[in-house]
Amino acid sequence: MIAICPNPYRDLRCETAQRVAALLSEAGFESLICPIYSGADDGAVPAQLSTGVLEEAAESCSLAVVIGGDGTILEAVRKLHGARVPILGVNLGTKGFMTTLEQDELPLIVQAARGEYKLSRRMMLHVELRRGGETVFCDHALNDAVVHGYGECVKITAWCEGDRMTGFTGDGVILSTPTGSTGYSMSAGGPIVEPDAENIILSPICAHVMGARSFVLDPSRVVTILTELQHGRRAYLSVDGAPGVELLSGDELLVRRARHVTQMVDMGRKSFYELAFEKLT
């Protein structure tokens, strides 16, 4: 069974999802439409469609076709909870670095349903927030974990397994995977890294020091971020764009390689370098 996962805010009335379902049905494949966001406007998902919940469908599906943009894929990964389901992205967004196909390439989904694709295994991050020596929050990131002051300066100190890496006052810091290197990290001056690589990337955000630079670390490292807040200022932790968790002064963020990966479908249409050139010029 193949899960078709549209973002109803972008795929209005799930028209693209219905086209994908028709293509798969003609090729003899069973599919189920599992909208990613349940809070879409009334009427965005036609009542006559047979729909399901991705979290429940994950146990029996061999492929998830995610229709939207990079944010839709990140939400689908969150709903899959580490299930080993390959994800094929159809771009209805703007940049769509994580998507594989454009709307005019929908027939290729039948090839993917037959297993005719390359598998791209994407490293993820395990994110742990510690307060007073106790773990108060855990999550996993395919793109990044961001500490952000949202307009208020925050003091950041970063260690790599006990060795101080950097310290600065600024808007925050980004801990990114290679997949996330073309997102917020790149906008903050971080490097572009091949998505199949395995690294932890640390990028300061608007640091108030001339020497603040990005670090590209071995995936076996454990990075610790200490946040210090003064004068009633606030800061938040956001993982893959999810709603932020408010930080307190003295909180420690531990970031390491996650035990599981996200499996992305690569149809071999264009290389990462071709995509980067197209989408960044």
C-alpha positions, -999 to 999 in steps of 0.1 A, spaced: 0 0 0 12 35 -8 4 65 13 -3 97 -5 3 126 18 -8 160 5 -6 193 22 -42 206 17 -30 242 21 -9 238 -11 -27 209 -29 -61 225 -29 -89 200 -27 -62 174 -30 -63 176 -67 -27 165 -72 -32 137 -47 -62 124 -66 -42 124 -98 -15 104 -81 -41 80 -67 -55 75 -102 -21 68 -117 -13 42 -91 -47 26 -94 -42 23 -132 -9 6 -125 -25 -19 -101 -13 -3 -68 -35 3 -37 -32 37 -21 -46 57 7 -47 95 10 -33 107 43 -34 145 46 -5 159 65 -23 187 82 -56 180 99 -63 217 105 -67 227 69 -97 249 59 -131 233 58 -136 217 24 -99 215 16 -102 177 16 -132 165 -4 -156 144 17 -158 117 -9 -121 108 -7 -111 78 13 -86 92 38 -64 77 65 -39 88 92 -3 85 82 8 74 117 -15 43 114 -8 37 77 30 37 83 30 0 95 16 -13 62 28 11 35 59 6 13 62 42 1 50 77 12 44 102 -16 45 136 1 29 165 -19 39 200 -8 72 216 1 101 209 24 80 218 55 54 192 45 82 166 43 95 175 77 60 171 92 56 138 74 89 126 89 76 136 123 44 117 119 63 86 107 81 84 140 112 67 126 93 41 106 114 28 77 91 41 50 108 57 19 96 92 12 91 106 -23 85 144 -23 64 162 -50 72 199 -50 43 223 -46 64 247 -25 90 273 -34 125 258 -31 117 222 -24 153 210 -18 140 177 -3 114 170 -30 122 146 -58 96 155 -85 78 185 -99 41 184 -109 49 176 -145 68 144 -135 39 126 -116 40 95 -139 74 87 -124 56 79 -92 45 46 -108 82 37 -113 89 45 -76 59 23 -66 77 -5 -84 108 1 -65 127 16 -94 147 42 -75 178 49 -55 175 52 -17 191 83 -1 197 77 36 196 110 55 213 114 89 191 128 117 199 145 150 189 135 185 181 167 205 180 167 243 173 197 265 186 194 300 176 217 329 191 214 363 206 181 354 173 166 342 161 159 307 130 181 301 126 177 263 137 153 235 131 153 198 147 143 165 156 166 136 160 159 99 168 195 92 179 214 122 176 224 159 176 261 164 182 282 195 168 317 187 163 348 207 137 362 182 150 397 182 166 395 217 203 388 221 213 356 238 247 344 251 257 311 235 286 289 244 292 257 225 313 226 235 323 196 216 327 167 241 341 190 268 362 212 246 350 248 242 343 255 205 329 290 204 312 316 225 293 347 214 263 370 220 239 371 191 205 360 178 212 323 184 227 292 169 217 264 144 227 228 147 220 213 113 223 180 94 236 179 58 200 178 46 193 210 65 224 227 53 205 243 24 179 258 48 183 282 77 219 272 82 229 284 47 210 316 52 230 322 83 263 318 64 268 280 69 282 257 43 263 237 17 269 200 24 259 170 3 226 156 18 239 120 19 270 131 39 271 125 77 281 156 97 268 179 124 270 216 113 270 244 138 262 279 125 260 311 146 231 334 138 240 371 136 268 368 162 282 400 177 318 390 172 340 392 141 354 357 144 322 336 147 323 309 120 305 277 112 319 243 122 314 210 103 318 181 128 323 144 126 289 126 132 302 108 162 306 141 182 282 153 209 277 191 209 266 209 240 250 244 238 247 265 270 223 294 269 225 325 292 197 350 293 199 384 310 175 413 318 143 393 312 152 383 277 137 351 262 150 324 239 134 293 223 144 259 209 127 249 177 133 215 161 125 212 123 104 243 125 80 229 152 66 254 178 93 266 201 101 253 236 110 283 258 145 282 273 157 293 307 191 307 315 215 279 322 197 253 300 219 229 282 211 215 247 228 182 238 229 174 201 242 141 187 236 118 157 202 99 160 201 62 158 177 61 129 178 78 95 152 91 71 149 73 38 144 96 8 136 84 -27 160 96 -55 146 91 -90 180 101 -105 166 129 -125 191 155 -114 221 156 -92 223 175 -60 246 200 -77 221 206 -105 193 212 -81 214 235 -59 224 256 -90 188 258 -102 173 267 -68 199 291 -55 205 312 -86 
